[in-house]
Amino acid sequence: MYVQGDFSGDDYRGNLGLRYVATDTSADYYGYIDTSKIETEKSDYSDWLPSFNLALNLSENVILRMSAAKVISRPNYTFLNPAANIPSSNSGAASINITRGSIKLDPYRATQADIGVEWYFNEESLLSATLFNKDIRSFIVPGANESRIQANGTTYIVSEPGQGLGGELQGVEAQYLSLIHI
């Protein structure tokens, strides 16, 4: 679901938006201890994602742009796939290492903002600079969760991805574009 309101005036334009995202995920897979049994995992999450964009004409050829938003990015499928990867060289071993994904992973969540200036110094040319900030709540870390399962005299060491700590990204983005006619 998404709603957006646009606004504009003589020297400005922009929008406010709000998106609601609900995700239900499930996966069927063959068990890694009893490979004849089909198992199912389910997970769900939802997010409210506001956004704001504003462009101000500082002069005929200079635009100031500002934006802010809460965003998500879903984990890639290799992190979500709960099917186990069991090395064949473990036959008869006292312990077996298993790598698998987890359907229970949350998406990457972030709050981001940027402010930039664009100078259109002729009809086909642009020079711009943008400051940006992304506050990422958590990263997905391969192998972050490890568990041990005992079955039939064998220890299964199961390694799954998990939610790691977040971080902040800040930077400057510069752009120069000029078309040359030959």
SELUMMAR-730213 format. One record per residue (C-alpha): residue number from 1; residue in three letters; chain; x, y, z. Coordinates in nm, 2 decimals. Example, Ala and Ser with C-alpha at 12.3 -4.5 7.8 and 13.67 -1.06 7.14 Angstrom:
<nodes>
<node num="1" residu="ALA" chaine="A" xx="1.23" yy="-0.45" zz="0.78"/>
<node num="2" residu="SER" chaine="A" xx="1.37" yy="-0.11" zz="0.71"/>
</nodes>
This chain:
<nodes>
<node num="1" residu="MET" chaine="A" xx="0.00" yy="0.00" zz="0.00"/>
<node num="2" residu="TYR" chaine="A" xx="0.14" yy="0.34" zz="-0.09"/>
<node num="3" residu="VAL" chaine="A" xx="0.00" yy="0.70" zz="-0.07"/>
<node num="4" residu="GLN" chaine="A" xx="0.18" yy="1.01" zz="-0.20"/>
<node num="5" residu="GLY" chaine="A" xx="0.10" yy="1.38" zz="-0.19"/>
<node num="6" residu="ASP" chaine="A" xx="0.27" yy="1.61" zz="-0.44"/>
<node num="7" residu="PHE" chaine="A" xx="0.32" yy="1.98" zz="-0.39"/>
<node num="8" residu="SER" chaine="A" xx="0.48" yy="2.26" zz="-0.59"/>
<node num="9" residu="GLY" chaine="A" xx="0.51" yy="2.63" zz="-0.62"/>
<node num="10" residu="ASP" chaine="A" xx="0.70" yy="2.88" zz="-0.84"/>
<node num="11" residu="ASP" chaine="A" xx="1.05" yy="2.77" zz="-0.72"/>
<node num="12" residu="TYR" chaine="A" xx="0.99" yy="2.44" zz="-0.55"/>
<node num="13" residu="ARG" chaine="A" xx="0.83" yy="2.10" zz="-0.59"/>
<node num="14" residu="GLY" chaine="A" xx="0.83" yy="1.78" zz="-0.39"/>
<node num="15" residu="ASN" chaine="A" xx="0.63" yy="1.50" zz="-0.23"/>
<node num="16" residu="LEU" chaine="A" xx="0.55" yy="1.32" zz="0.09"/>
<node num="17" residu="GLY" chaine="A" xx="0.48" yy="0.95" zz="0.08"/>
<node num="18" residu="LEU" chaine="A" xx="0.40" yy="0.67" zz="0.31"/>
<node num="19" residu="ARG" chaine="A" xx="0.43" yy="0.30" zz="0.22"/>
<node num="20" residu="TYR" chaine="A" xx="0.31" yy="0.00" zz="0.42"/>
<node num="21" residu="VAL" chaine="A" xx="0.49" yy="-0.33" zz="0.33"/>
<node num="22" residu="ALA" chaine="A" xx="0.38" yy="-0.67" zz="0.47"/>
<node num="23" residu="THR" chaine="A" xx="0.57" yy="-0.98" zz="0.39"/>
<node num="24" residu="ASP" chaine="A" xx="0.48" yy="-1.34" zz="0.46"/>
<node num="25" residu="THR" chaine="A" xx="0.74" yy="-1.59" zz="0.37"/>
<node num="26" residu="SER" chaine="A" xx="0.74" yy="-1.97" zz="0.38"/>
<node num="27" residu="ALA" chaine="A" xx="0.96" yy="-2.25" zz="0.25"/>
<node num="28" residu="ASP" chaine="A" xx="0.92" yy="-2.62" zz="0.21"/>
<node num="29" residu="TYR" chaine="A" xx="1.24" yy="-2.83" zz="0.21"/>
<node num="30" residu="TYR" chaine="A" xx="1.37" yy="-3.18" zz="0.28"/>
<node num="31" residu="GLY" chaine="A" xx="1.50" yy="-3.22" zz="0.64"/>
<node num="32" residu="TYR" chaine="A" xx="1.87" yy="-3.24" zz="0.68"/>
<node num="33" residu="ILE" chaine="A" xx="1.86" yy="-3.53" zz="0.94"/>
<node num="34" residu="ASP" chaine="A" xx="1.56" yy="-3.72" zz="0.80"/>
<node num="35" residu="THR" chaine="A" xx="1.59" yy="-3.64" zz="0.43"/>
<node num="36" residu="SER" chaine="A" xx="1.26" yy="-3.82" zz="0.35"/>
<node num="37" residu="LYS" chaine="A" xx="1.06" yy="-3.57" zz="0.56"/>
<node num="38" residu="ILE" chaine="A" xx="0.94" yy="-3.24" zz="0.41"/>
<node num="39" residu="GLU" chaine="A" xx="0.96" yy="-2.95" zz="0.66"/>
<node num="40" residu="THR" chaine="A" xx="0.81" yy="-2.61" zz="0.64"/>
<node num="41" residu="GLU" chaine="A" xx="0.93" yy="-2.28" zz="0.79"/>
<node num="42" residu="LYS" chaine="A" xx="0.73" yy="-1.95" zz="0.80"/>
<node num="43" residu="SER" chaine="A" xx="0.81" yy="-1.60" zz="0.88"/>
<node num="44" residu="ASP" chaine="A" xx="0.65" yy="-1.25" zz="0.85"/>
<node num="45" residu="TYR" chaine="A" xx="0.73" yy="-0.89" zz="0.91"/>
<node num="46" residu="SER" chaine="A" xx="0.58" yy="-0.55" zz="0.82"/>
<node num="47" residu="ASP" chaine="A" xx="0.71" yy="-0.19" zz="0.80"/>
<node num="48" residu="TRP" chaine="A" xx="0.57" yy="0.16" zz="0.77"/>
<node num="49" residu="LEU" chaine="A" xx="0.81" yy="0.35" zz="0.53"/>
<node num="50" residu="PRO" chaine="A" xx="0.77" yy="0.73" zz="0.51"/>
<node num="51" residu="SER" chaine="A" xx="0.95" yy="0.94" zz="0.25"/>
<node num="52" residu="PHE" chaine="A" xx="1.00" yy="1.31" zz="0.17"/>
<node num="53" residu="ASN" chaine="A" xx="1.15" yy="1.48" zz="-0.14"/>
<node num="54" residu="LEU" chaine="A" xx="1.20" yy="1.85" zz="-0.20"/>
<node num="55" residu="ALA" chaine="A" xx="1.36" yy="2.04" zz="-0.50"/>
<node num="56" residu="LEU" chaine="A" xx="1.43" yy="2.41" zz="-0.47"/>
<node num="57" residu="ASN" chaine="A" xx="1.53" yy="2.62" zz="-0.77"/>
<node num="58" residu="LEU" chaine="A" xx="1.80" yy="2.85" zz="-0.63"/>
<node num="59" residu="SER" chaine="A" xx="1.84" yy="3.01" zz="-0.97"/>
<node num="60" residu="GLU" chaine="A" xx="1.75" yy="2.93" zz="-1.33"/>
<node num="61" residu="ASN" chaine="A" xx="2.04" yy="2.67" zz="-1.35"/>
<node num="62" residu="VAL" chaine="A" xx="2.09" yy="2.56" zz="-0.99"/>
<node num="63" residu="ILE" chaine="A" xx="1.87" yy="2.32" zz="-0.80"/>
<node num="64" residu="LEU" chaine="A" xx="1.90" yy="2.22" zz="-0.43"/>
<node num="65" residu="ARG" chaine="A" xx="1.75" yy="1.87" zz="-0.36"/>
<node num="66" residu="MET" chaine="A" xx="1.67" yy="1.71" zz="-0.02"/>
<node num="67" residu="SER" chaine="A" xx="1.53" yy="1.38" zz="0.06"/>
<node num="68" residu="ALA" chaine="A" xx="1.47" yy="1.15" zz="0.36"/>
<node num="69" residu="ALA" chaine="A" xx="1.31" yy="0.81" zz="0.39"/>
<node num="70" residu="LYS" chaine="A" xx="1.29" yy="0.49" zz="0.59"/>
<node num="71" residu="VAL" chaine="A" xx="1.37" yy="0.19" zz="0.35"/>
<node num="72" residu="ILE" chaine="A" xx="1.41" yy="-0.18" zz="0.35"/>
<node num="73" residu="SER" chaine="A" xx="1.59" yy="-0.43" zz="0.14"/>
<node num="74" residu="ARG" chaine="A" xx="1.50" yy="-0.80" zz="0.16"/>
<node num="75" residu="PRO" chaine="A" xx="1.77" yy="-1.06" zz="0.21"/>
<node num="76" residu="ASN" chaine="A" xx="1.89" yy="-1.23" zz="-0.10"/>
<node num="77" residu="TYR" chaine="A" xx="1.75" yy="-1.58" zz="-0.16"/>
<node num="78" residu="THR" chaine="A" xx="2.07" yy="-1.76" zz="-0.07"/>
<node num="79" residu="PHE" chaine="A" xx="2.04" yy="-1.62" zz="0.28"/>
<node num="80" residu="LEU" chaine="A" xx="1.67" yy="-1.73" zz="0.30"/>
<node num="81" residu="ASN" chaine="A" xx="1.69" yy="-2.08" zz="0.16"/>
<node num="82" residu="PRO" chaine="A" xx="1.66" yy="-2.32" zz="0.45"/>
<node num="83" residu="ALA" chaine="A" xx="1.77" yy="-2.63" zz="0.25"/>
<node num="84" residu="ALA" chaine="A" xx="2.08" yy="-2.77" zz="0.40"/>
<node num="85" residu="ASN" chaine="A" xx="2.42" yy="-2.80" zz="0.23"/>
<node num="86" residu="ILE" chaine="A" xx="2.57" yy="-3.12" zz="0.37"/>
<node num="87" residu="PRO" chaine="A" xx="2.92" yy="-3.21" zz="0.25"/>
<node num="88" residu="SER" chaine="A" xx="2.94" yy="-3.57" zz="0.12"/>
<node num="89" residu="SER" chaine="A" xx="3.29" yy="-3.62" zz="0.28"/>
<node num="90" residu="ASN" chaine="A" xx="3.12" yy="-3.64" zz="0.63"/>
<node num="91" residu="SER" chaine="A" xx="3.01" yy="-4.00" zz="0.59"/>
<node num="92" residu="GLY" chaine="A" xx="3.07" yy="-4.19" zz="0.91"/>
<node num="93" residu="ALA" chaine="A" xx="3.20" yy="-3.88" zz="1.10"/>
<node num="94" residu="ALA" chaine="A" xx="3.11" yy="-3.81" zz="1.46"/>
<node num="95" residu="SER" chaine="A" xx="3.00" yy="-3.46" zz="1.37"/>
<node num="96" residu="ILE" chaine="A" xx="2.86" yy="-3.32" zz="1.05"/>
<node num="97" residu="ASN" chaine="A" xx="2.88" yy="-2.95" zz="0.95"/>
<node num="98" residu="ILE" chaine="A" xx="2.57" yy="-2.82" zz="0.78"/>
<node num="99" residu="THR" chaine="A" xx="2.53" yy="-2.48" zz="0.62"/>
<node num="100" residu="ARG" chaine="A" xx="2.18" yy="-2.35" zz="0.55"/>
<node num="101" residu="GLY" chaine="A" xx="1.98" yy="-2.02" zz="0.51"/>
<node num="102" residu="SER" chaine="A" xx="1.70" yy="-1.90" zz="0.74"/>
<node num="103" residu="ILE" chaine="A" xx="1.36" yy="-1.79" zz="0.64"/>
<node num="104" residu="LYS" chaine="A" xx="1.33" yy="-1.60" zz="0.97"/>
<node num="105" residu="LEU" chaine="A" xx="1.57" yy="-1.33" zz="0.86"/>
<node num="106" residu="ASP" chaine="A" xx="1.45" yy="-0.97" zz="0.88"/>
<node num="107" residu="PRO" chaine="A" xx="1.52" yy="-0.73" zz="0.59"/>
<node num="108" residu="TYR" chaine="A" xx="1.80" yy="-0.47" zz="0.60"/>
<node num="109" residu="ARG" chaine="A" xx="1.63" yy="-0.16" zz="0.75"/>
<node num="110" residu="ALA" chaine="A" xx="1.77" yy="0.19" zz="0.72"/>
<node num="111" residu="THR" chaine="A" xx="1.69" yy="0.55" zz="0.76"/>
<node num="112" residu="GLN" chaine="A" xx="1.85" yy="0.76" zz="0.49"/>
<node num="113" residu="ALA" chaine="A" xx="1.88" yy="1.13" zz="0.40"/>
<node num="114" residu="ASP" chaine="A" xx="2.07" yy="1.34" zz="0.15"/>
<node num="115" residu="ILE" chaine="A" xx="2.11" yy="1.70" zz="0.03"/>
<node num="116" residu="GLY" chaine="A" xx="2.26" yy="1.80" zz="-0.30"/>
<node num="117" residu="VAL" chaine="A" xx="2.32" yy="2.09" zz="-0.53"/>
<node num="118" residu="GLU" chaine="A" xx="2.30" yy="2.05" zz="-0.91"/>
<node num="119" residu="TRP" chaine="A" xx="2.43" yy="2.31" zz="-1.15"/>
<node num="120" residu="TYR" chaine="A" xx="2.32" yy="2.29" zz="-1.52"/>
<node num="121" residu="PHE" chaine="A" xx="2.59" yy="2.51" zz="-1.67"/>
<node num="122" residu="ASN" chaine="A" xx="2.45" yy="2.46" zz="-2.02"/>
<node num="123" residu="GLU" chaine="A" xx="2.16" yy="2.26" zz="-2.18"/>
<node num="124" residu="GLU" chaine="A" xx="2.35" yy="1.93" zz="-2.20"/>
<node num="125" residu="SER" chaine="A" xx="2.59" yy="1.96" zz="-1.90"/>
<node num="126" residu="LEU" chaine="A" xx="2.57" yy="1.90" zz="-1.52"/>
<node num="127" residu="LEU" chaine="A" xx="2.79" yy="1.94" zz="-1.22"/>
<node num="128" residu="SER" chaine="A" xx="2.66" yy="1.82" zz="-0.88"/>
<node num="129" residu="ALA" chaine="A" xx="2.75" yy="1.72" zz="-0.53"/>
<node num="130" residu="THR" chaine="A" xx="2.54" yy="1.54" zz="-0.28"/>
<node num="131" residu="LEU" chaine="A" xx="2.60" yy="1.46" zz="0.09"/>
<node num="132" residu="PHE" chaine="A" xx="2.43" yy="1.14" zz="0.21"/>
<node num="133" residu="ASN" chaine="A" xx="2.38" yy="0.95" zz="0.53"/>
<node num="134" residu="LYS" chaine="A" xx="2.24" yy="0.60" zz="0.58"/>
<node num="135" residu="ASP" chaine="A" xx="2.17" yy="0.46" zz="0.93"/>
<node num="136" residu="ILE" chaine="A" xx="2.14" yy="0.09" zz="0.88"/>
<node num="137" residu="ARG" chaine="A" xx="1.98" yy="-0.09" zz="1.17"/>
<node num="138" residu="SER" chaine="A" xx="2.13" yy="-0.44" zz="1.10"/>
<node num="139" residu="PHE" chaine="A" xx="2.33" yy="-0.63" zz="0.84"/>
<node num="140" residu="ILE" chaine="A" xx="2.29" yy="-1.00" zz="0.76"/>
<node num="141" residu="VAL" chaine="A" xx="2.59" yy="-1.20" zz="0.87"/>
<node num="142" residu="PRO" chaine="A" xx="2.66" yy="-1.55" zz="0.72"/>
<node num="143" residu="GLY" chaine="A" xx="2.72" yy="-1.81" zz="0.99"/>
<node num="144" residu="ALA" chaine="A" xx="2.61" yy="-1.58" zz="1.27"/>
<node num="145" residu="ASN" chaine="A" xx="2.40" yy="-1.85" zz="1.44"/>
<node num="146" residu="GLU" chaine="A" xx="2.53" yy="-2.19" zz="1.52"/>
<node num="147" residu="SER" chaine="A" xx="2.34" yy="-2.48" zz="1.69"/>
<node num="148" residu="ARG" chaine="A" xx="2.42" yy="-2.84" zz="1.77"/>
<node num="149" residu="ILE" chaine="A" xx="2.17" yy="-3.13" zz="1.72"/>
<node num="150" residu="GLN" chaine="A" xx="2.23" yy="-3.48" zz="1.84"/>
<node num="151" residu="ALA" chaine="A" xx="2.06" yy="-3.76" zz="1.63"/>
<node num="152" residu="ASN" chaine="A" xx="2.15" yy="-4.13" zz="1.59"/>
<node num="153" residu="GLY" chaine="A" xx="2.49" yy="-4.09" zz="1.76"/>
<node num="154" residu="THR" chaine="A" xx="2.59" yy="-3.80" zz="1.53"/>
<node num="155" residu="THR" chaine="A" xx="2.63" yy="-3.43" zz="1.62"/>
<node num="156" residu="TYR" chaine="A" xx="2.50" yy="-3.20" zz="1.35"/>
<node num="157" residu="ILE" chaine="A" xx="2.66" yy="-2.85" zz="1.37"/>
<node num="158" residu="VAL" chaine="A" xx="2.41" yy="-2.62" zz="1.19"/>
<node num="159" residu="SER" chaine="A" xx="2.54" yy="-2.28" zz="1.07"/>
<node num="160" residu="GLU" chaine="A" xx="2.28" yy="-2.02" zz="0.96"/>
<node num="161" residu="PRO" chaine="A" xx="2.30" yy="-1.65" zz="0.88"/>
<node num="162" residu="GLY" chaine="A" xx="2.17" yy="-1.40" zz="1.14"/>
<node num="163" residu="GLN" chaine="A" xx="2.10" yy="-1.04" zz="1.21"/>
<node num="164" residu="GLY" chaine="A" xx="2.43" yy="-0.85" zz="1.28"/>
<node num="165" residu="LEU" chaine="A" xx="2.49" yy="-0.51" zz="1.42"/>
<node num="166" residu="GLY" chaine="A" xx="2.40" yy="-0.21" zz="1.21"/>
<node num="167" residu="GLY" chaine="A" xx="2.62" yy="0.08" zz="1.10"/>
<node num="168" residu="GLU" chaine="A" xx="2.62" yy="0.43" zz="0.96"/>
<node num="169" residu="LEU" chaine="A" xx="2.74" yy="0.52" zz="0.61"/>
<node num="170" residu="GLN" chaine="A" xx="2.81" yy="0.88" zz="0.53"/>
<node num="171" residu="GLY" chaine="A" xx="2.97" yy="1.03" zz="0.22"/>
<node num="172" residu="VAL" chaine="A" xx="2.98" yy="1.27" zz="-0.07"/>
<node num="173" residu="GLU" chaine="A" xx="2.88" yy="1.19" zz="-0.42"/>
<node num="174" residu="ALA" chaine="A" xx="3.00" yy="1.40" zz="-0.71"/>
<node num="175" residu="GLN" chaine="A" xx="2.89" yy="1.40" zz="-1.07"/>
<node num="176" residu="TYR" chaine="A" xx="3.00" yy="1.57" zz="-1.39"/>
<node num="177" residu="LEU" chaine="A" xx="2.83" yy="1.53" zz="-1.72"/>
<node num="178" residu="SER" chaine="A" xx="2.90" yy="1.71" zz="-2.05"/>
<node num="179" residu="LEU" chaine="A" xx="2.80" yy="1.59" zz="-2.39"/>
<node num="180" residu="ILE" chaine="A" xx="3.05" yy="1.65" zz="-2.67"/>
<node num="181" residu="HIS" chaine="A" xx="2.91" yy="1.67" zz="-3.03"/>
<node num="182" residu="ILE" chaine="A" xx="3.14" yy="1.54" zz="-3.30"/>
</nodes>
